[in-house]
Amino acid sequence: MTLLITIFAAVICTILWYTKAPKNEMKLHILCFMYWGASIMWLVDAIYEFAELHADYFQPAPADMLNDAFLGLSVVALGLIIWLIVLLIKDPKGVVRAALTKQTNK
């Protein structure tokens, strides 16, 4: 489940990045790199787990699937949080800077 969730997040993020590619004001490439990196990590994990379990790999317990789903969703959420922090620090549209200078000028 973690692999599927992160691959879906990576594909959606890549499509959004590609449609906004010429400007890239929202720094979507950072989010794409994080999700594709997580997807590669889960793919390697799945390969090693399959090598260990063989056919049992395709019959996980429902509790294991639920734990994997929560882990995948938390990885996606953590990626979004990191991306938002980077976006607020870089401030490509100057929104944070304008808000801070507006408060200090009053």
N, C-alpha and C positions, 0 to 999 in steps of 0.2 A: 504494500500500500504506500509506503514512503516513496518508493521509486515512481509509482504512477502519479502520486500527488505532485511531486517535484517536477516531473516531466511535463505534466499539464501546466503547471505554473511557468515553467521555462518556455514552453511553446507559446502560451498566451502573451507572456512578456516580450518574447522575440517578435511576435506579430505586431504588438503595439510599438515596439522600438522601430521596426522596419517601416511602419506607416509614418512615423514621426522622424525618420532618420536624417533628413537634411538639416533640421534645426537642432534636435536633441536637447532642448532646453531643460527637460525634466530629468536628465541623466539616467534614462532607462537602461543604458548599456551596463551600468553598475548592477542593477537588479538582474539583468540577463546573465551576467557572469556568475553572480552568486547562485542563481537557480540552476544553471547548467553545471556548475561545479558540484552542487549538492546532488544533482542527478547522476553525474559520473561517479560520485562517491557511493551512492546507493546501488548503482549498477555493479560496481566492483564487489560490494557487500553481497549482493544477490548471487553473483557468480560463485563466490567462495561458499556461501550458504548452500547453493545447489550442489556444489562439489562434495559438500559434507553430508547432505541429507538425501540427495538423489531424488527419487520420485516423491518422497514425503514433503519436499519443498512446496509442491503444488497442493497440499492438503493442510493448510495451517488451521490451528484452532481459532474459533471465533474471538476468544480473548486476545490472542496474538494479533489478529487482524485489527481489532479495535485499538490496541496499543500502538501498532504501526500507523494507523490512521491519525491518531493523536500526535504522534511524533512527526509525521509528515506535515500536518497542519501547523504544528508549532515551528517547524523549520521555515515554512512559508511566511508565517507571522514574524518570525525573527528577521528574515530577509527584508520584509517590508519595513520593520522598525529601523534596521540599519540603513536602508535606502532613504527613509525619511530624515534620519539624523544627518546623513551626508547631504541631502537636499537642503536642509535648513542651514548647514554650515556653509555650503557653496553659495546658496541664495541666488540662483541664476536670474530670477526676475526682479530681484531687489526688494521683495516684499518685506522681509524681516528687517532689513536695513531701513526701509521707509517707516515701518512701524516704530522702530526704536528711536529714530531721529524725530519723529512726530511727537512722541511722548516727552523727549528731552527739550523740545522747543517750546512747550507750553508753560 
